[in-house]
């Protein structure tokens, strides 16, 4: 990672209680201007809660939150959402049903006292930029999900926020948009110089959109690092499982990073790190075969344990077939008292 | 496998027990016959009367414009008051517990004439606050009292519609989006919250206006002693205190006026309440929007509107003689003893019998109609017809009943019962229809695929989900019929006094202690029956907005 500019979002020791239950504990997070941090975790991990705390929708119990160095929550201070200079993109779009698209996008400027014609012009520019130029007169219920979320994005960005907060913006969209929209959001954040916080439960979306992926579980950040780092060198078995398919086997790590199976160390192996039909490899039996489109996923049973392997092309072996395999690359998990696999 | 496939394909989209032709035909015959006899015939007689003798009707209207004027003024002032209070309370109570909600809904549960009587005991001369602090509400007997009481009695309508909108819509999210866009709390309220609630406010306003125009109990208790007569009390006076043709014609004219006043609003209601309700259960988070201050104001409102008056009534009922200080030394049960002896106990028996019969008939008919309404357009027409008597004022229904059935049934319990079935049929149909609408045919198909016959499949697949709705429908009809005053006060004869009529006559006869005891008994029965209804978050069944 190149050196980072000073953080636009700083969370220090943030704790949040909802309905008497602790949802976030002693949480630290920095987001630099022009960068995107993805909050990745299963539902109930506290991702959206953290986002709501940064936006000012909910109060924090302990710690402090600073935006651009200004204390907005904690230490007796509480700045309401409308004075935090944030933009929020919601999972359910949250577009006002009684307004037109144009009115919705112009709203943040109008309520901040901008002259009506100026706000209108800026709204038109933003709509054109996001490919919504023809829809200015429509109401939200006349738009597709993707169009609605672009309107939500335009509304969030038009007042030039210092922080853009996205709460699972693609959760209700179809597969094509799920791959398109995160890229657009990333481009806009980089262009505007705002800090982006992007909540998602989809690891590939987090990797696409973010400079830093923060993996959350049970209200704590387990690891925050670059996407490649988190994927290849997870801090724990839980992080490994939350960031993609992985198998956990006992083996020995060779100096070149490959693994000797079986052995004594707990290793994490991604499916594409396994080579199949290797001379002199470990003998394994195919238990299950899944065609994934871009290749085939095999579940193998070996002396070292259960192993997932992903190979290009159509299925070559059926269930029950014997195949030899080799682990090209593996990651020795830091020793932790974890038992789940 | 062949058998399973045909069984499943024979079940149409929303079928039930009506898979077979014979019961289906029978249901149609029963529903059409009852709707024709109980609803269409009396209303038709009323319309025919208006067309037949327009001159007499016109004469009646010209002869007495003041009840019309009074009604218009009372509705025009009490409705905006009720809507403003209902909106404020709904916003405050958004995250409040069931106790506060029940408190706000109390005026809907306690019959209006009991509320009015209770206000007199609390805020009238020699009332509770007069005893304690010397405070007497000025103008309680007259326009001020009528309008204030009509307003607080109508508050539950906008309260319920706005609460439902807040619960169903994503209001909270949409407000957060506005906050994040830079709008402060006040701006969010005017640019987002209020526009979002506009349909609910309109529906609540219409319900409040219809309720205020149709109400008889309040103007009867605090209006008539102050010579402030409304259309409903004018009809009562015309029918009860004189027996000549002219006053009957006047009563018909007043009833038609009331109809004209209420009908357009009631017709608009169907359109207004078509907002889709999609509760996204458990979306509640964070704290209430109004905080502690708002909640205490809401509790204060409940105390002033219902708490103190009901307490005052209980004290009056317990105090040995009117005028004594309501202290434990003066307490006795003589009034309660008087309330459950002689004519009163007979009246109580009449009301219980009427309410039970009406509840049973309405549940059966409501269930049958609900099934038909979900199967065909003709069924939905029937449903609309049956909804009419509930939207129209009770006085109108009573006049129609007199026109239709007075010849053989004058002054009998049967004529009151028939009018009750006409009025409350739709009330029972609604919860059952809503439950039917939420049932998926797959539950039925699953039972049939597992080998159950049609009847057994219905019993296993649908009945468990329908039973609570049927119970709610029965309870609702029972409560409404039990304390019904407007219709029974116009239809009762020497042998068919209802408990509500007994309360009204005790009040008019100046027997305060017995009236208070009867009012307490009525309030307790209504409350006991209503608590399960309110507790199940189905407050909308009360307002007919579901």
Interface residues (C-beta under 8 A of the other chain):
Chain A: X18 X19 X55 X56 X57 X58 X80 X81 X82 X83 X86 X87 X88 X90 X92 X94 X95 X96 X97 X98 X107 X108 X111 X112 X152 X155 X156 X159 X165
Chain B: X170 X173 X174 X176 X177 X178 X179 X180 X181 X182 X183 X184 X185 X187 X191 X192 X195 X196 X198 X285 X286
